[in-house]
Amino acid sequence: MISLLTGEVAYKSIDHIIVDVGGVGYRLHIPLSTYYALPDDGTVRLHVHTHVREDAIHLFGFFTDDEKAMFLLLITISGVGPKLALNILSHIPTAALRTALAEGDAKRLATLPGIGKKTAERLILELREKVVRTAGAPPGAARAGDGKGENAPMEDILSALTNLGYKEGLARKVLETLEISPGAGLEEILKGALKVLAK
């Protein structure tokens, strides 16, 4: 199972790249986000998912591990195969995708090519909690002012935002200026911060 490749760029196009590793050329399907991040020549290092089918073995390459992680999440959804998952990643940054999923923004997701209203709703239904959980802020995990330290909940949310791909300085600034209602939970505060960051 190939999970990482480092080699020379032998060929690069908008949907795939051929990497020469010790004289062997590996063809990897890539999203546009990876295409724009890769050089036209020289050495590259790609995170790889090996997709095995009865009739073929396909390699999918990603510039960042975050892209690969989101790809793997997407293909767990019924009706979302590798091709559609790549298409999604080609048209929305992973941070923005996580925000849309966490906020339940079906309208935003439905604007992506190949994603209709029903698929958007299914993505939210099946991935929303996973996205929030992997960001470090599970729904209802704690309450602001719950006696665990005044700054602990905000640090948890800051960690969640940085895990979603936002810069720490920007996320901290948003949290400092965010209007928070008394007794607001982590999920509510996180959603409020995401709405500000998404503007």
NUBADREN-112355 format. One line per field, with one value per residue (C-alpha): z, y, x; residue in one letter. Coordinates in steps of 0.5 Angstrom, whole numbers, plus 2048, in hexadecimal, padded with zeros to 3 digits. Layout:
# NUBADREN-112355
Z = c(Z | ...)
Y = c(Y | ...)
X = c(X | ...)
resn = c(a | ...)
//
This chain:
# NUBADREN-112355
Z = c(800 | 7FE | 802 | 801 | 7FB | 7FA | 7F3 | 7ED | 7E9 | 7E2 | 7E0 | 7E2 | 7E0 | 7E4 | 7E6 | 7E6 | 7E7 | 7E6 | 7EB | 7E9 | 7EF | 7EE | 7E6 | 7E8 | 7E6 | 7EA | 7E8 | 7ED | 7EC | 7F0 | 7F1 | 7EF | 7F6 | 7F5 | 7EE | 7EF | 7F5 | 7F2 | 7EE | 7E6 | 7E7 | 7ED | 7F3 | 7F6 | 7FC | 7FC | 801 | 7FD | 7FE | 7FA | 7F8 | 7F6 | 7F1 | 7EE | 7E8 | 7E9 | 7EE | 7EE | 7F2 | 7F5 | 7F7 | 7FB | 7FD | 804 | 809 | 80A | 803 | 804 | 80A | 807 | 801 | 805 | 809 | 803 | 800 | 806 | 804 | 800 | 7F9 | 7F9 | 7F5 | 7F5 | 7EE | 7F2 | 7F8 | 7F4 | 7F0 | 7F7 | 7F9 | 7F3 | 7F4 | 7FB | 800 | 806 | 80B | 808 | 806 | 80E | 810 | 80B | 80E | 815 | 814 | 810 | 80A | 805 | 800 | 800 | 7FF | 7F9 | 7F5 | 7F4 | 7ED | 7EE | 7F4 | 7F5 | 7FB | 7FD | 7FC | 800 | 806 | 806 | 807 | 80D | 810 | 810 | 810 | 815 | 81B | 819 | 816 | 81D | 821 | 81D | 81E | 825 | 828 | 828 | 829 | 830 | 833 | 838 | 839 | 83A | 841 | 843 | 849 | 845 | 844 | 841 | 83B | 83A | 835 | 831 | 830 | 82E | 829 | 826 | 826 | 822 | 81D | 81C | 81A | 815 | 811 | 814 | 816 | 81E | 81E | 81A | 81E | 824 | 822 | 820 | 827 | 82B | 827 | 826 | 82A | 82F | 832 | 83A | 83A | 833 | 831 | 82D | 827 | 827 | 828 | 823 | 81E | 81F | 81E | 818 | 815 | 816 | 813 | 80D | 80B)
Y = c(800 | 807 | 80C | 811 | 813 | 817 | 818 | 81C | 81F | 81B | 81E | 823 | 824 | 827 | 820 | 81C | 81C | 817 | 816 | 813 | 80F | 80B | 80A | 808 | 80D | 80D | 810 | 814 | 817 | 81E | 824 | 82B | 82D | 828 | 82A | 831 | 830 | 82B | 82E | 82C | 828 | 826 | 822 | 821 | 81E | 81B | 818 | 812 | 80E | 807 | 806 | 7FE | 7FC | 7F5 | 7F8 | 7FD | 800 | 808 | 80D | 813 | 819 | 81F | 824 | 824 | 81F | 823 | 822 | 81B | 81B | 81E | 81A | 814 | 817 | 818 | 811 | 80E | 811 | 80D | 810 | 814 | 810 | 812 | 816 | 81B | 81B | 81E | 823 | 825 | 827 | 82A | 82F | 831 | 832 | 82C | 832 | 835 | 82E | 82C | 833 | 831 | 82A | 82D | 832 | 82E | 832 | 82E | 834 | 835 | 82E | 82D | 832 | 82E | 82A | 823 | 824 | 825 | 827 | 820 | 81E | 825 | 823 | 81C | 81E | 823 | 81D | 818 | 81D | 822 | 81F | 81C | 823 | 826 | 820 | 820 | 828 | 826 | 829 | 824 | 826 | 828 | 826 | 82C | 832 | 839 | 83A | 833 | 834 | 831 | 837 | 83D | 83D | 835 | 835 | 83B | 837 | 831 | 835 | 839 | 832 | 82F | 835 | 834 | 82D | 82F | 833 | 83A | 83E | 83E | 846 | 847 | 842 | 845 | 84C | 84A | 846 | 84C | 851 | 84B | 84D | 847 | 846 | 844 | 83C | 83B | 834 | 833 | 831 | 837 | 83B | 837 | 838 | 840 | 840 | 83C | 841 | 847 | 844 | 841 | 849)
X = c(800 | 803 | 802 | 808 | 80C | 812 | 815 | 816 | 810 | 810 | 809 | 804 | 7FD | 7F7 | 7F4 | 7FA | 802 | 807 | 80D | 813 | 816 | 81C | 81A | 813 | 80E | 808 | 801 | 7FD | 7F6 | 7F7 | 7F2 | 7F3 | 7F5 | 7FB | 7FC | 7FD | 802 | 806 | 80C | 80D | 813 | 818 | 817 | 810 | 80D | 806 | 801 | 7FE | 7F8 | 7F8 | 7F1 | 7F0 | 7EA | 7E9 | 7EB | 7F1 | 7F5 | 7F5 | 7FA | 7F7 | 7FC | 7FC | 800 | 7FE | 7FC | 7F6 | 7F3 | 7F4 | 7F1 | 7EB | 7EB | 7EB | 7E5 | 7E1 | 7E2 | 7DE | 7D8 | 7D3 | 7D3 | 7D9 | 7DF | 7E6 | 7E5 | 7DF | 7E4 | 7E9 | 7E4 | 7E2 | 7E9 | 7EB | 7E5 | 7E5 | 7EB | 7EB | 7EA | 7E4 | 7E2 | 7E2 | 7DF | 7D9 | 7D8 | 7D9 | 7D4 | 7CF | 7CF | 7CC | 7CB | 7D2 | 7D4 | 7CE | 7D2 | 7D8 | 7D8 | 7D5 | 7D2 | 7CA | 7C6 | 7C5 | 7CC | 7CE | 7C9 | 7CC | 7D3 | 7D1 | 7CD | 7D3 | 7D9 | 7D7 | 7D8 | 7DE | 7E1 | 7DF | 7E2 | 7E9 | 7E9 | 7EA | 7E3 | 7DE | 7D7 | 7D5 | 7DC | 7DC | 7D9 | 7DC | 7DD | 7DC | 7E1 | 7E7 | 7EB | 7E9 | 7ED | 7ED | 7E6 | 7E9 | 7EF | 7EC | 7E8 | 7EE | 7F1 | 7EB | 7EC | 7F3 | 7F2 | 7ED | 7F2 | 7F1 | 7F7 | 7F8 | 7F9 | 7F3 | 7EF | 7F1 | 7EF | 7E8 | 7E7 | 7E9 | 7E4 | 7DE | 7D8 | 7D7 | 7D0 | 7D0 | 7D0 | 7D2 | 7D5 | 7DB | 7D8 | 7D3 | 7DA | 7DD | 7D8 | 7D8 | 7DF | 7DE | 7D9 | 7DE | 7E4 | 7E0 | 7DE)
resn = c(m | i | s | l | l | t | g | e | v | a | y | k | s | i | d | h | i | i | v | d | v | g | g | v | g | y | r | l | h | i | p | l | s | t | y | y | a | l | p | d | d | g | t | v | r | l | h | v | h | t | h | v | r | e | d | a | i | h | l | f | g | f | f | t | d | d | e | k | a | m | f | l | l | l | i | t | i | s | g | v | g | p | k | l | a | l | n | i | l | s | h | i | p | t | a | a | l | r | t | a | l | a | e | g | d | a | k | r | l | a | t | l | p | g | i | g | k | k | t | a | e | r | l | i | l | e | l | r | e | k | v | v | r | t | a | g | a | p | p | g | a | a | r | a | g | d | g | k | g | e | n | a | p | m | e | d | i | l | s | a | l | t | n | l | g | y | k | e | g | l | a | r | k | v | l | e | t | l | e | i | s | p | g | a | g | l | e | e | i | l | k | g | a | l | k | v | l | a | k)
//
